[in-house]
């Protein structure tokens, strides 16, 4: 057996240069998410949020040895049998991912199925590998999906595509996903590393405070929870920040700004 497939393990976290990378690490099981993996992810999210040095989170998967790459086959159905687990426990992962402080990128380097599709949607940005597919089989399994997941699907896919996903259970190919406008890019294996690095560097070049506060506002507006005074307060906070002063000075001096996050 391929050594890469012989030792499945929980998601792995690596932090370097302001970027946290979480890698799903059960390639032999098509990177399905077991109940223990859900708790690992939640713990990793908390650690990332507490680390002020982390400004970008990249979520990806180990696809070594797979004939066709699979980012994640979804939630392990056997987990429904365990007390206190199932959809309610799974839902906590995309919900926590959505509100993380750093900007999040899903590096979708394989096909994705079931609940894992909601994890992808919970990220701020997405890069996809050409040739992958996306399938939501909830109704084919007899399940009404949890409410926040349905809301995310409608928000990201639109009603028509969300209905196709849930009411036919047919897969989307990568060209169909590309037309939905969900992804920054779909690229070949040869272009993968450069594309992901360029996107990450562009985010790291932003003013941290402005990017993080704007992310909160965009999420709230998308969810229909816009509070005008809160948005105005964030605007005021950034307009008097050291970063905005630095951004204006750098623009005038035609140089790259050096942001400090306040």
MARFITOR-288660 format. One record per residue (C-alpha): z, y, x; residue in one letter. Coordinates in Angstrom, 2 decimals. Example, Ala and Ser with C-alpha at 12.3 -4.5 7.8 and 13.67 -1.06 7.14 Angstrom:
// residues 2
> c3 / c2 / c1 / voro
> 7.80 / -4.50 / 12.30 / A
> 7.14 / -1.06 / 13.67 / S
// end
This chain:
// residues 262
> c3 / c2 / c1 / voro
> 0.00 / 0.00 / 0.00 / X
> -0.72 / 3.54 / 1.11 / X
> 2.54 / 4.91 / 2.62 / X
> 2.04 / 8.15 / 0.72 / X
> 2.30 / 6.18 / -2.53 / X
> 5.18 / 3.92 / -1.54 / X
> 8.09 / 6.35 / -1.67 / X
> 8.11 / 8.45 / -4.84 / X
> 10.79 / 11.13 / -4.86 / X
> 11.95 / 14.16 / -6.84 / X
> 10.09 / 17.48 / -6.51 / X
> 10.34 / 18.92 / -3.01 / X
> 11.18 / 22.57 / -2.30 / X
> 10.04 / 24.44 / 0.82 / X
> 10.61 / 28.15 / 1.51 / X
> 8.87 / 30.17 / 4.21 / X
> 7.58 / 33.70 / 4.57 / X
> 8.66 / 34.87 / 1.14 / X
> 6.91 / 31.94 / -0.56 / X
> 8.68 / 29.03 / -2.22 / X
> 6.57 / 25.91 / -2.75 / X
> 7.61 / 23.16 / -5.14 / X
> 5.63 / 19.93 / -4.82 / X
> 5.73 / 17.19 / -7.45 / X
> 6.08 / 14.03 / -5.45 / X
> 5.43 / 10.83 / -7.41 / X
> 1.71 / 10.28 / -6.67 / X
> 1.85 / 6.55 / -7.38 / X
> 3.08 / 7.36 / -10.89 / X
> 0.55 / 10.19 / -11.25 / X
> 3.41 / 12.64 / -10.66 / X
> 5.00 / 12.01 / -14.06 / X
> 8.24 / 13.90 / -14.66 / X
> 11.33 / 11.77 / -15.10 / X
> 14.62 / 13.06 / -16.50 / X
> 16.09 / 13.42 / -13.02 / X
> 13.07 / 15.46 / -11.97 / X
> 13.69 / 17.94 / -14.80 / X
> 17.19 / 18.66 / -13.53 / X
> 15.90 / 18.92 / -9.97 / X
> 13.36 / 21.51 / -11.04 / X
> 15.96 / 23.55 / -12.91 / X
> 18.23 / 23.50 / -9.87 / X
> 15.36 / 24.56 / -7.62 / X
> 14.44 / 27.39 / -9.99 / X
> 18.02 / 28.68 / -9.84 / X
> 18.01 / 28.57 / -6.03 / X
> 14.71 / 30.44 / -5.90 / X
> 15.93 / 33.11 / -8.31 / X
> 19.05 / 33.69 / -6.23 / X
> 17.08 / 34.07 / -2.99 / X
> 15.91 / 37.70 / -2.73 / X
> 13.52 / 36.79 / 0.07 / X
> 11.37 / 34.69 / -2.28 / X
> 8.66 / 36.76 / -3.94 / X
> 6.14 / 34.05 / -4.85 / X
> 6.56 / 30.53 / -6.16 / X
> 3.69 / 28.05 / -5.80 / X
> 3.92 / 24.92 / -7.94 / X
> 1.68 / 22.06 / -6.81 / X
> 1.61 / 18.26 / -6.46 / X
> 1.24 / 15.49 / -3.92 / X
> -1.99 / 13.68 / -4.86 / X
> -2.25 / 11.56 / -1.69 / X
> -3.89 / 8.18 / -2.21 / X
> -4.96 / 8.81 / -5.80 / X
> -8.55 / 7.83 / -6.64 / X
> -8.75 / 10.82 / -8.95 / X
> -6.20 / 13.56 / -8.30 / X
> -3.53 / 14.01 / -10.99 / X
> -1.23 / 17.00 / -10.76 / X
> 1.07 / 15.56 / -13.41 / X
> 0.75 / 12.92 / -16.13 / X
> 3.45 / 14.66 / -18.18 / X
> 6.91 / 13.57 / -19.23 / X
> 7.89 / 9.94 / -18.77 / X
> 7.93 / 8.65 / -22.36 / X
> 10.68 / 6.23 / -21.47 / X
> 12.94 / 9.23 / -21.00 / X
> 13.10 / 9.76 / -24.77 / X
> 15.38 / 6.72 / -24.98 / X
> 18.06 / 8.31 / -22.80 / X
> 20.83 / 10.18 / -24.67 / X
> 20.42 / 13.95 / -24.64 / X
> 16.93 / 13.80 / -23.18 / X
> 13.44 / 14.04 / -24.66 / X
> 11.53 / 17.15 / -25.76 / X
> 14.62 / 19.37 / -25.94 / X
> 15.52 / 18.62 / -22.33 / X
> 11.92 / 18.95 / -21.15 / X
> 11.48 / 22.32 / -22.88 / X
> 14.11 / 23.86 / -20.59 / X
> 11.75 / 23.54 / -17.60 / X
> 8.83 / 25.72 / -18.80 / X
> 11.29 / 28.10 / -20.44 / X
> 13.12 / 28.60 / -17.13 / X
> 9.85 / 28.83 / -15.20 / X
> 8.52 / 31.55 / -17.49 / X
> 11.39 / 33.94 / -16.74 / X
> 11.72 / 33.37 / -13.00 / X
> 12.00 / 36.59 / -10.99 / X
> 9.21 / 35.81 / -8.45 / X
> 5.55 / 35.77 / -9.42 / X
> 4.57 / 32.15 / -10.06 / X
> 1.30 / 30.40 / -9.23 / X
> 0.33 / 26.96 / -10.43 / X
> -1.89 / 25.38 / -7.78 / X
> -3.42 / 22.83 / -10.15 / X
> -4.83 / 20.37 / -7.64 / X
> -5.40 / 17.55 / -10.13 / X
> -5.70 / 16.71 / -13.81 / X
> -2.79 / 17.49 / -16.11 / X
> -1.53 / 15.85 / -19.27 / X
> 1.05 / 16.22 / -22.02 / X
> 4.11 / 18.36 / -21.46 / X
> 2.99 / 19.19 / -17.93 / X
> 0.27 / 21.37 / -19.45 / X
> 3.04 / 23.65 / -20.74 / X
> 4.50 / 23.84 / -17.25 / X
> 1.11 / 25.07 / -16.06 / X
> 0.98 / 27.64 / -18.88 / X
> 4.49 / 28.85 / -18.01 / X
> 3.27 / 30.05 / -14.61 / X
> 2.03 / 33.62 / -14.26 / X
> -1.21 / 32.71 / -12.50 / X
> -3.27 / 29.57 / -11.98 / X
> -5.81 / 28.24 / -9.48 / X
> -7.61 / 25.02 / -10.38 / X
> -9.52 / 22.30 / -8.59 / X
> -13.04 / 21.67 / -9.82 / X
> -13.47 / 18.32 / -11.54 / X
> -10.04 / 18.09 / -13.18 / X
> -9.26 / 17.61 / -16.86 / X
> -6.53 / 18.82 / -19.22 / X
> -5.27 / 16.89 / -22.23 / X
> -2.51 / 17.40 / -24.80 / X
> -1.93 / 14.02 / -26.59 / X
> 1.20 / 14.94 / -28.60 / X
> -0.23 / 14.28 / -32.06 / X
> -2.01 / 11.15 / -30.83 / X
> 1.46 / 9.85 / -29.94 / X
> 2.98 / 10.94 / -33.27 / X
> 4.85 / 13.99 / -31.98 / X
> 5.12 / 17.56 / -33.28 / X
> 5.35 / 19.66 / -30.14 / X
> 8.37 / 21.89 / -29.50 / X
> 8.07 / 25.50 / -30.77 / X
> 8.09 / 27.44 / -27.50 / X
> 5.30 / 25.22 / -26.18 / X
> 3.18 / 25.90 / -29.25 / X
> 3.81 / 29.61 / -28.83 / X
> 2.70 / 29.49 / -25.18 / X
> -0.45 / 27.56 / -26.09 / X
> -1.43 / 30.13 / -28.71 / X
> -0.59 / 33.02 / -26.39 / X
> -2.62 / 31.62 / -23.47 / X
> -5.33 / 29.53 / -25.15 / X
> -5.76 / 31.46 / -28.40 / X
> -5.48 / 29.83 / -31.82 / X
> -8.90 / 28.12 / -31.83 / X
> -8.49 / 26.40 / -28.45 / X
> -4.84 / 25.53 / -29.19 / X
> -5.94 / 23.83 / -32.41 / X
> -8.60 / 21.90 / -30.49 / X
> -5.97 / 20.80 / -27.97 / X
> -3.44 / 19.58 / -30.53 / X
> -5.58 / 18.59 / -33.50 / X
> -8.19 / 16.52 / -31.66 / X
> -6.26 / 15.42 / -28.54 / X
> -9.60 / 15.60 / -26.73 / X
> -9.52 / 16.57 / -23.05 / X
> -10.78 / 19.90 / -21.75 / X
> -12.94 / 19.67 / -18.65 / X
> -12.60 / 22.28 / -15.94 / X
> -15.63 / 24.25 / -17.13 / X
> -14.09 / 24.59 / -20.60 / X
> -10.81 / 25.73 / -19.07 / X
> -12.65 / 28.24 / -16.93 / X
> -14.25 / 29.79 / -20.01 / X
> -10.82 / 30.34 / -21.57 / X
> -10.02 / 32.79 / -18.78 / X
> -6.71 / 31.14 / -17.89 / X
> -7.43 / 30.62 / -14.21 / X
> -7.91 / 33.00 / -11.32 / X
> -10.51 / 30.58 / -10.01 / X
> -11.73 / 26.99 / -10.00 / X
> -12.73 / 25.97 / -6.51 / X
> -13.84 / 22.97 / -4.48 / X
> -11.57 / 21.05 / -2.13 / X
> -13.13 / 22.90 / 0.82 / X
> -12.26 / 26.29 / -0.70 / X
> -8.81 / 25.31 / -1.93 / X
> -6.52 / 26.41 / 0.90 / X
> -8.26 / 29.73 / 1.55 / X
> -8.32 / 30.64 / -2.15 / X
> -4.64 / 29.89 / -2.65 / X
> -3.65 / 31.71 / 0.53 / X
> -5.65 / 34.82 / -0.41 / X
> -4.03 / 34.98 / -3.86 / X
> -0.56 / 34.53 / -2.40 / X
> -1.13 / 37.26 / 0.18 / X
> -2.37 / 39.67 / -2.50 / X
> 0.86 / 39.16 / -4.45 / X
> 3.02 / 39.55 / -1.35 / X
> 1.30 / 42.89 / -0.72 / X
> 2.56 / 44.31 / -4.04 / X
> 5.68 / 46.41 / -4.42 / X
> 8.32 / 43.77 / -5.27 / X
> 10.37 / 45.83 / -7.71 / X
> 7.33 / 47.07 / -9.64 / X
> 5.78 / 43.59 / -9.80 / X
> 8.97 / 41.90 / -10.99 / X
> 9.81 / 44.52 / -13.60 / X
> 6.23 / 44.56 / -14.86 / X
> 6.30 / 40.76 / -15.17 / X
> 9.35 / 41.00 / -17.43 / X
> 7.64 / 43.56 / -19.64 / X
> 4.39 / 41.61 / -19.90 / X
> 6.27 / 38.45 / -20.90 / X
> 8.29 / 40.29 / -23.53 / X
> 5.25 / 42.00 / -25.02 / X
> 3.33 / 38.69 / -25.13 / X
> 6.25 / 37.04 / -26.95 / X
> 6.46 / 39.88 / -29.47 / X
> 9.83 / 41.05 / -28.14 / X
> 8.84 / 44.47 / -26.84 / X
> 11.68 / 46.96 / -26.66 / X
> 10.33 / 50.46 / -26.04 / X
> 13.49 / 51.93 / -24.41 / X
> 13.71 / 48.95 / -22.04 / X
> 10.11 / 49.39 / -20.95 / X
> 10.65 / 53.12 / -20.46 / X
> 13.75 / 52.41 / -18.38 / X
> 11.78 / 50.10 / -16.11 / X
> 9.08 / 52.73 / -15.77 / X
> 11.70 / 55.31 / -14.79 / X
> 13.34 / 52.91 / -12.35 / X
> 10.13 / 52.30 / -10.43 / X
> 8.96 / 55.93 / -10.57 / X
> 12.07 / 57.01 / -8.64 / X
> 12.09 / 54.02 / -6.30 / X
> 11.74 / 54.05 / -2.53 / X
> 8.77 / 51.72 / -2.92 / X
> 6.85 / 54.20 / -5.08 / X
> 7.51 / 56.95 / -2.56 / X
> 6.27 / 54.64 / 0.19 / X
> 3.23 / 53.65 / -1.86 / X
> 2.23 / 57.30 / -2.35 / X
> 2.77 / 58.10 / 1.32 / X
> 0.75 / 55.09 / 2.44 / X
> -2.10 / 56.01 / 0.11 / X
> -2.18 / 59.57 / 1.44 / X
> -2.04 / 58.35 / 5.04 / X
> -4.61 / 55.59 / 4.47 / X
> -2.37 / 52.81 / 5.73 / X
> -0.77 / 49.69 / 4.32 / X
> 2.55 / 50.34 / 2.62 / X
> 5.76 / 48.76 / 3.84 / X
> 7.77 / 47.95 / 0.71 / X
> 11.48 / 47.17 / 0.70 / X
> 11.98 / 46.10 / -2.93 / X
> 13.98 / 49.07 / -4.19 / X
// end
